[in-house]
């Protein structure tokens, strides 16, 4: 199964770990799924998101480490994106301008 649509997991009231675990479960059940993954969370949870994505259990997925496929989108970036002119006519590719990846 392939799709051009990203999978976003918003972590506001649940733990970051449980959101990432749901993503990993989906990838484990659908290993051929080729989608972009994003964790959306408060700016203050950035380090927690990257810490959880790096857990050993998420580095052993059949499709490769989750840290290679999953980015973080802080709320402040979504607020900026929501102000974009013509947002309703943009593709999901615009998310790349607002995602953050862990610096290795």
C-alpha positions, -999 to +999 in steps of 0.1 A: +000+000+000+014+034-010-001+068-006+010+104-011-007+115+021+013+120+053+003+104+086+002+130+114+000+121+151-010+150+173+003+147+208-013+172+231-030+152+259-015+117+254+021+107+259+046+111+230+056+075+234+020+062+228+016+082+196+049+070+182+040+034+192+008+037+172+028+048+142+052+019+147+023-005+150+009+007+117+042+003+100+047-032+115+013-042+102+018-026+068+056-028+061+052-018+025+035+014+033+055+043+020+042+075+037+057+104+055+052+105+093+049+135+115+045+140+152+027+173+160+033+185+196+039+216+217+072+233+211+083+224+246+081+187+238+107+187+209+134+169+229+109+143+242+097+136+206+133+130+194+142+110+225+113+086+220+118+082+183+154+071+190+144+043+213+159+010+203+125-007+197+117+019+170+151+014+153+144-022+145+114-019+123+114-039+091+111-007+070+141+009+088+145+032+118+115+053+126+138+082+131+146+082+094+109+084+085+093+106+112+097+143+117+084+167+143+061+197+137+059+221+166+027+239+172+044+273+165+051+261+129+015+250+125+004+284+136+027+299+109+014+275+083-022+283+091-016+319+082-003+310+047-023+325+019-041+300-003-035+272+022-066+253+010-050+249-024-015+238-012-004+202-014+009+183+017+044+189+003+043+223+020+047+205+054+084+199+045+089+237+051+076+233+087+090+200+098+120+195+121+143+166+120+167+156+146+203+168+141+226+138+144 
